[in-house]
Amino acid sequence: MLTAAHRKPRNECERDVGDGDGDGDGLSCNAMRCEPPGEFNATLSDRRCLMRWRDGHLTHHLHIVVLGGEPWHDRLAFRDAHRRDPALARRYAELKIGLAATHASDREAYTEAKAEFVRAVLAL
């Protein structure tokens, strides 16, 4: 498990929006002081993201997925695999620590570098 010193310096969370037919289940960008990254969201068909920035730094990243959709199940499967297998969780933590050092100023490269590990866990 990552210690507090190794966690990302921002908050991430998941939030379902029911079947995706509503208005976001009352989520308000203004109330949360978040911005939808329009260009990034335009590339997504099955989820949306909201981001909150402070002093030029990303502090919150909210993933909005359809309850029961593929991204929803993938995230739960990934979480559950780590809960079942402490060795897997340690390997992922070590990978993230190394990648955070290698890609300290490039979030996209950091995320892409984790992708193979994530795909392998989801294939279990």
Contacts in CASP RR format, 6 or more apart in sequence:
PFRMAT RR
TARGET T0000
AUTHOR 0000-0000-0000
METHOD contacts of the structure
MODEL  1
MLTAAHRKPRNECERDVGDGDGDGDGLSCNAMRCEPPGEFNATLSDRRCL
MRWRDGHLTHHLHIVVLGGEPWHDRLAFRDAHRRDPALARRYAELKIGLA
ATHASDREAYTEAKAEFVRAVLAL
1 86 0 8 1.000
1 89 0 8 1.000
1 90 0 8 1.000
1 93 0 8 1.000
2 93 0 8 1.000
2 96 0 8 1.000
2 97 0 8 1.000
6 93 0 8 1.000
6 96 0 8 1.000
6 97 0 8 1.000
6 100 0 8 1.000
8 100 0 8 1.000
9 57 0 8 1.000
9 59 0 8 1.000
10 57 0 8 1.000
10 58 0 8 1.000
10 59 0 8 1.000
10 60 0 8 1.000
10 61 0 8 1.000
11 59 0 8 1.000
11 60 0 8 1.000
11 61 0 8 1.000
12 60 0 8 1.000
12 61 0 8 1.000
12 62 0 8 1.000
12 63 0 8 1.000
13 60 0 8 1.000
13 62 0 8 1.000
13 63 0 8 1.000
14 63 0 8 1.000
14 65 0 8 1.000
14 72 0 8 1.000
14 75 0 8 1.000
15 25 0 8 1.000
15 27 0 8 1.000
15 62 0 8 1.000
15 63 0 8 1.000
15 64 0 8 1.000
15 65 0 8 1.000
16 25 0 8 1.000
16 64 0 8 1.000
16 65 0 8 1.000
16 66 0 8 1.000
16 67 0 8 1.000
16 68 0 8 1.000
16 72 0 8 1.000
17 24 0 8 1.000
17 25 0 8 1.000
17 27 0 8 1.000
17 64 0 8 1.000
17 65 0 8 1.000
17 66 0 8 1.000
17 67 0 8 1.000
18 25 0 8 1.000
18 66 0 8 1.000
18 67 0 8 1.000
19 66 0 8 1.000
19 67 0 8 1.000
20 66 0 8 1.000
20 67 0 8 1.000
24 64 0 8 1.000
27 50 0 8 1.000
27 64 0 8 1.000
29 35 0 8 1.000
29 36 0 8 1.000
29 50 0 8 1.000
32 50 0 8 1.000
32 52 0 8 1.000
32 60 0 8 1.000
32 62 0 8 1.000
33 52 0 8 1.000
34 50 0 8 1.000
34 51 0 8 1.000
34 52 0 8 1.000
34 60 0 8 1.000
34 62 0 8 1.000
35 50 0 8 1.000
35 51 0 8 1.000
35 52 0 8 1.000
35 53 0 8 1.000
36 48 0 8 1.000
36 49 0 8 1.000
36 50 0 8 1.000
36 51 0 8 1.000
37 49 0 8 1.000
37 51 0 8 1.000
40 49 0 8 1.000
41 48 0 8 1.000
41 49 0 8 1.000
46 65 0 8 1.000
46 66 0 8 1.000
46 69 0 8 1.000
46 70 0 8 1.000
46 71 0 8 1.000
47 63 0 8 1.000
47 64 0 8 1.000
47 65 0 8 1.000
47 66 0 8 1.000
47 71 0 8 1.000
48 63 0 8 1.000
48 64 0 8 1.000
49 61 0 8 1.000
49 62 0 8 1.000
49 63 0 8 1.000
49 64 0 8 1.000
50 60 0 8 1.000
50 61 0 8 1.000
50 62 0 8 1.000
50 64 0 8 1.000
51 58 0 8 1.000
51 60 0 8 1.000
51 61 0 8 1.000
51 62 0 8 1.000
52 58 0 8 1.000
52 59 0 8 1.000
52 60 0 8 1.000
52 61 0 8 1.000
52 62 0 8 1.000
53 59 0 8 1.000
58 107 0 8 1.000
63 71 0 8 1.000
63 75 0 8 1.000
65 71 0 8 1.000
65 72 0 8 1.000
65 75 0 8 1.000
66 72 0 8 1.000
74 122 0 8 1.000
77 121 0 8 1.000
77 122 0 8 1.000
78 118 0 8 1.000
78 121 0 8 1.000
78 122 0 8 1.000
81 88 0 8 1.000
81 121 0 8 1.000
81 124 0 8 1.000
82 88 0 8 1.000
82 89 0 8 1.000
82 92 0 8 1.000
82 121 0 8 1.000
83 89 0 8 1.000
88 121 0 8 1.000
91 117 0 8 1.000
92 117 0 8 1.000
92 121 0 8 1.000
95 114 0 8 1.000
95 117 0 8 1.000
96 114 0 8 1.000
99 110 0 8 1.000
99 113 0 8 1.000
99 114 0 8 1.000
100 110 0 8 1.000
102 110 0 8 1.000
102 113 0 8 1.000
103 109 0 8 1.000
103 110 0 8 1.000
103 113 0 8 1.000
END
